[in-house]
């Protein structure tokens, strides 16, 4: 999808509004969520970045991320602060801004096993709901509409053809091998969809959008239309 900047247009009466955007990696969640939030003047939360932030810290501390007990024992230690500016979201873990570091290959390969640990999900769920607070926010992840904010007024589930997802993610990573990226994404899908706690699913009442044939602006237009429709009914 193209990344044409979108016009910021604050939404009236946004207090209390929660927009939940879920979907697998490479479906366009981050670009769409940030653009929707910016256009409507809402806050933004990337819950995946929180999992990545904790994963970064566990790796730095030398914790075996494949040892669920070890991960659970340490998951509650670091302070995790998430910035909510859609034009410049940040993640600070144990006093360190890790906004760039969490996108490293090491963190990417380790985040799935960490995310599957119930103690991790419980701890971050509490933090996520605290950030959401009274609303006025677009929240992206894999279990937002189903677990984190089941009462969200707008729920969207984004998907895309695996080939398109791989091409997008490879481009984001600076020209990574598309075939290898596709296999990595499919492996992540299997883990996320099959975990016992908060699996990746389309929440009840969510609107499904296959982003494959659309530009970013076109997807954003569709989500904004859903939000405004809810506002008109309120």
Secondary structure, 3 states (H helix, E strand, C coil): CCCCCCCCCCCCCCECCEEEEEECCCCCHHHHHHHHHHHHCCEEEEHHHHHHHHHHHHHHCCCCCCCHHHHHHHCCCCCEEECCCCCCCCEEECCEECCCHHHCHHHHHHHHHHHCCHHHHHHHHHHHHHHHCCECEEEEECCHHHHHCCCCCEEEEEECCHHHHHHHHHHHCCCCCHHHHHHHHHHHHHHHHHCCCCCCCCCCCCEEEECCCCCHHHHHHHHHHHHHHHHHHC
